[in-house]
Amino acid sequence: MKTNLTAPLGVRLRRTFLAGALALIGTVGLAFFIDFLIFRIRVAANWNPYGSVVVDHYYAVGEKSGKTEYMFDPPQPQPCSHSLFPQSGYQPCWYLSRHPEQRTNV
């Protein structure tokens, strides 16, 4: 492959950045596709595709005085998917186990 070293630096940097961005997008897309296939195989074969993680949920209500009032719900199990990316509308179990507190701003 012949490289054009006489091209201006800006053109070469733009080409390099574009190639890197396309490679990154392609890699993430391929990883999501493979994760989707593995998850669908686990669903079809009933190989434990779903799990649950106990999550503490609370509401943060902003008051007129500038203070924030917190209202806590009792801990509840939340369904999740055993996958790398979110699948079937569920967050991955690895993410929920690392973020067991769910906050809703009101």
C-alpha positions in Angstrom: 0.0 0.0 0.0 1.4 3.3 -1.0 1.2 6.2 1.5 1.1 9.7 0.3 3.7 11.5 2.5 3.5 14.6 0.4 -0.1 15.2 1.5 -0.5 18.1 4.1 -0.4 17.1 7.7 -4.0 18.1 8.3 -5.2 15.7 5.6 -3.1 12.8 7.0 -4.4 13.5 10.6 -8.0 13.6 9.3 -7.5 10.3 7.5 -5.9 8.7 10.5 -8.6 9.9 12.9 -11.4 8.7 10.5 -9.8 5.3 10.2 -9.4 5.0 14.0 -13.0 6.1 14.6 -14.3 3.6 12.0 -12.3 0.8 13.6 -13.6 1.7 17.1 -17.2 1.8 15.9 -16.8 -1.5 14.0 -15.3 -3.2 17.1 -18.1 -2.0 19.4 -20.7 -3.0 16.8 -19.1 -6.5 16.4 -19.0 -6.9 20.2 -22.7 -5.9 20.6 -23.7 -8.3 17.7 -21.8 -11.2 19.3 -23.2 -10.4 22.7 -26.7 -10.3 21.2 -26.2 -13.7 19.5 -24.9 -15.4 22.7 -27.8 -13.9 24.7 -30.4 -15.1 22.2 -28.8 -18.6 22.2 -29.0 -18.6 26.0 -32.7 -17.6 25.9 -33.6 -20.2 23.3 -31.8 -23.0 25.2 -33.0 -21.7 28.6 -29.4 -21.5 29.9 -30.1 -18.9 32.6 -30.1 -15.7 30.5 -31.7 -13.6 33.3 -30.8 -12.9 36.9 -31.8 -10.5 39.6 -29.9 -8.1 41.8 -31.2 -6.4 45.0 -31.4 -2.7 44.4 -32.0 0.2 46.7 -34.1 2.8 45.0 -34.7 6.4 46.2 -36.2 9.6 45.0 -34.4 13.0 45.3 -37.0 15.7 45.5 -35.8 19.3 45.0 -37.5 21.8 47.3 -38.1 25.5 46.8 -35.6 26.4 49.5 -32.8 24.7 47.4 -32.6 21.7 49.7 -33.1 18.1 48.6 -35.4 15.7 50.3 -34.7 12.0 49.9 -37.4 9.4 50.0 -36.3 5.8 50.2 -38.1 2.7 48.9 -37.4 -0.7 50.5 -34.7 -2.8 48.7 -36.2 -4.9 45.9 -34.8 -7.4 43.5 -34.5 -6.0 40.0 -34.3 -8.3 36.9 -31.2 -8.2 34.8 -29.6 -9.9 31.9 -26.4 -12.0 32.0 -24.8 -10.1 29.1 -22.2 -7.5 28.4 -24.6 -4.9 27.0 -28.3 -4.3 27.9 -30.5 -6.9 26.3 -34.3 -7.4 26.2 -34.9 -4.1 28.1 -32.9 -5.2 31.1 -29.6 -3.8 32.4 -26.7 -6.2 32.6 -26.2 -7.9 36.0 -22.6 -6.9 36.2 -23.7 -3.2 36.0 -26.5 -3.5 38.6 -24.2 -5.4 41.0 -21.7 -2.5 40.9 -24.4 0.2 41.1 -27.0 -1.1 43.6 -28.4 2.4 44.4 -30.8 3.8 41.8 -31.7 7.5 42.1 -34.6 9.2 40.5 -34.5 13.0 40.5 -38.0 14.6 40.9 
